[in-house]
Amino acid sequence: MSKTLSAFALIGFLFFFLGCKKKENLNDIDYQLNSRYQKLLEYPVDSIGFPRSMTFNPDKIIKVTSGDWTSGFFPGNLWQLHRLTRREEYKEKAIQWTSFLEGQKYNDKTHDMGFKIYCSYGEGYKNTNNPAYKNVIITSAKTLITRFNKNVGCIRSWDFNKDKWEYPVIIDNMMNLELLFEATKITGDSTYHKIAVTHANHTLKNHIRDNNSVYHVVVYDTITGNVKQKITHQGFHDESSWSRGQAWCVYGFTMAYRYTKDKKYLDQAIATSNFFINHKNLPEDGIPYWDFNAPGIPNAPKDVSAATILSSSLFELYSYTNDEKILGFAKKVLKSLMTDEYVLEENIQAPFILRHSTGNWPKEDEIDVPLVYADYYFLEALLRSINYK
């Protein structure tokens, strides 16, 4: 069997596993998904043209430099496609794209080092055991911890809006802790692990509402370490539940449990996943609106990126809980995403897989479009789902 055919066979298996019963639809989506994967491979290599999103009518790819927080996802997508298909062409392209990010290992102006470096070099290290990749991971972790403030107990997130926010920490920042946990595993230096745990503990204490939804931003006083404000910057309003923020929370605390085995992290991941799964405003197909309190529901834009992040995290969460409801919802989301409702049409010439994500609704930015990180967590969810036939 050729590598290309084996890729088709794998997708076919996944559809069977997820409960797709119409053979003609299975064949159509097989072709459509593999066509989308091929377009990632065909996208021209450009050190300052990382694909982030796109607009339609006319179709235009939104490109960013390595300094953008999303730059690590496209190389990561290629690495994951290499694992999914075993085609060497994806590995070759992944190596090229990953190399363009090396200079970011010294970028101390961002908290997004995990997104940029671990989603690219980290994926590359899993695939190759390349010692040069390991060194980039370690250097990047050293850079990231320079943003840690002992008084606050957290790594600073954004540097903008300093006139309004003394020391902002966002729920997304939980995702960047994986880089620190891995740095301790690689080096044996517990410094990174301890900082990650301190950050996670403060997030657990201050970001979570009584109903287990989460605030997007918590602003701290740098002298006292006290909380000054709680905000939902990319949500509908401060007390609303921004769907991607809920997904970051589930993923982040599930990942923190992986490295620490601290049950309070597992309990929070379960509680916030239940908030998400059982919410009255969650559509039947499991793909959430951009905010659970969004205006215009049921006609509000959806956010596929929130769904892919959650689905991927739930496959891991199931491995610690054996809760069939968790596994069932993870599968349900993948089944929904692997339909022509969410997979981009074959004729769209763009290096993306899925449509219907929402980046930043309050700023009217990236509404109902493909997003590179939605694809990243979709591919990760596919890879994780293989363990649960």
Secondary structure, 3 states (H helix, E strand, C coil): CCHHHHHHHHHHHHHHHHCCCCHHHHHHHHHHHHHHHHHHHHCCCCCCCEEEEEECCCCEEEEECCCCCCCCHHHHHHHHHHHHHCCHHHHHHHHHHHHCCHHHHHCCCCCCHHHHHHHHHHHHHHHHCCHHHHHHHHHHHHHHHHHEECCCCEECCCCCCCCCCCCEEEHHHHHHHHHHHHHHHHHCCHHHHHHHHHHHHHHHHHCECCCCCECCEEEECCCCCCEEEEECCCCCCCCCCEHHHHHHHHHHHHHHHHHHCCHHHHHHHHHHHHHHHCCCCCCCCCCCECECCCCCCCCCCECHHHHHHHHHHHHHHHHHHCCHHHHHHHHHHHHHHCCCCCECCCCCCCCCCECCEEEEHHHCEEEEECEHHHHHHHHHHHHHHCCCC
